[in-house]
Amino acid sequence: MATTLVHILNNTCPHCHVGKVFDEKNIFLNIGFPKMHPTCSHCHHKFEKEPGYFFGAMYISYGLTVAQAIATYIIAQFFFPVAFDLRIIPIIALVILALASFNIRFSRLLWIYMFKNYSM
């Protein structure tokens, strides 16, 4: 399990763990929509199995965004005198926007690894 998480965070192919899924080497600090390779450059494993394959990754991205918003609210409420201060909302929005690019990449990698063929 720990090695799978390391492979996901290193942006490696779920089949051979050598090739990269995205053009970017680092999935953490990128701006813009991700550019995925259609297949692995090392083993030629196809990442998108069918049209619309990554629609499920949107649900993972949504869950990550909600979790990040809740964590931001919990952390930010300690800096304000009232438990629910409206000044927390822009802070949550900034965190969500800052992490949106990471969420897209990370959710797609999770989706690919969830449905990889483990029988090989």
C-alpha positions in Angstrom: 0.0 0.0 0.0 2.8 2.4 0.9 4.7 1.7 -2.3 1.5 2.3 -4.3 1.1 5.7 -2.8 4.8 6.5 -3.6 4.2 5.4 -7.2 1.1 7.6 -7.4 2.9 10.6 -6.0 5.8 10.0 -8.3 3.5 10.1 -11.3 4.6 6.6 -12.6 2.8 4.1 -14.8 0.6 1.6 -12.8 1.8 -1.2 -15.0 5.6 -0.9 -15.1 6.3 1.9 -12.5 8.9 3.4 -14.9 7.1 5.6 -17.4 5.2 8.8 -16.5 1.4 9.3 -16.8 1.6 13.1 -17.1 4.0 15.3 -19.1 5.0 17.1 -15.9 7.6 15.4 -13.7 6.1 17.0 -10.5 2.4 16.8 -10.0 2.4 19.2 -7.0 3.5 22.6 -8.4 1.9 23.0 -11.8 -0.6 25.5 -13.1 -3.1 24.7 -15.9 -4.9 21.6 -17.1 -2.7 18.5 -17.1 -1.3 17.0 -20.3 -1.5 13.2 -20.1 0.4 10.7 -22.2 -2.1 8.4 -24.0 0.2 5.4 -23.3 3.2 4.7 -21.2 6.5 5.6 -22.9 8.2 2.5 -21.4 5.6 -0.4 -21.6 3.0 1.2 -23.9 0.2 0.6 -21.3 -2.9 2.5 -22.3 -4.1 4.9 -19.6 -7.6 5.9 -20.9 -9.4 2.6 -21.4 -12.5 4.1 -23.0 -14.1 7.5 -23.8 -15.2 9.1 -20.6 -13.0 6.9 -18.5 -12.0 9.7 -16.2 -15.5 10.9 -15.3 -15.2 8.9 -12.1 -12.0 10.8 -11.2 -14.2 13.9 -11.0 -15.9 12.4 -8.0 -12.5 11.8 -6.3 -11.5 15.4 -7.1 -14.7 16.6 -5.6 -14.1 14.6 -2.4 -10.5 15.9 -2.2 -11.8 19.5 -2.6 -14.5 19.1 0.1 -11.9 17.6 2.5 -9.5 20.4 1.8 -12.2 23.0 2.3 -13.2 21.4 5.7 -9.6 21.3 6.8 -9.1 24.9 5.8 -12.1 25.9 7.7 -11.0 24.1 10.8 -7.5 25.6 10.7 -8.8 29.1 9.8 -11.4 29.3 12.5 -8.6 29.5 15.2 -7.5 32.9 13.7 -10.9 34.5 14.1 -12.9 35.4 17.2 -16.2 34.1 15.9 -16.6 30.4 15.0 -18.1 31.2 11.6 -16.7 34.4 10.3 -17.5 35.3 6.7 -13.8 36.3 6.1 -13.0 32.5 6.2 -14.9 32.0 2.9 -12.4 33.8 0.6 -9.6 31.9 2.4 -11.3 28.6 1.6 -11.8 29.7 -2.0 -8.1 30.6 -2.4 -7.0 27.2 -1.0 -9.4 25.4 -3.4 -8.1 27.4 -6.4 -4.5 26.9 -5.4 -5.0 23.1 -5.1 -7.2 22.6 -8.1 -4.4 21.6 -10.5 -3.0 19.1 -8.0 -6.5 17.7 -7.4 -7.0 17.0 -11.1 -3.7 15.2 -11.4 -3.9 13.3 -8.1 -7.5 12.1 -8.7 -6.7 10.8 -12.2 -3.7 9.0 -10.9 -5.8 7.5 -8.1 -8.5 6.5 -10.6 -5.9 4.8 -12.9 -4.4 2.9 -9.9 -7.8 1.9 -8.6 -8.7 0.1 -11.9 -5.3 -1.3 -12.9 -5.2 -5.0 -13.7 -3.8 -6.7 -10.6 -3.8 -10.2 -12.1 -0.7 -9.5 -14.3 
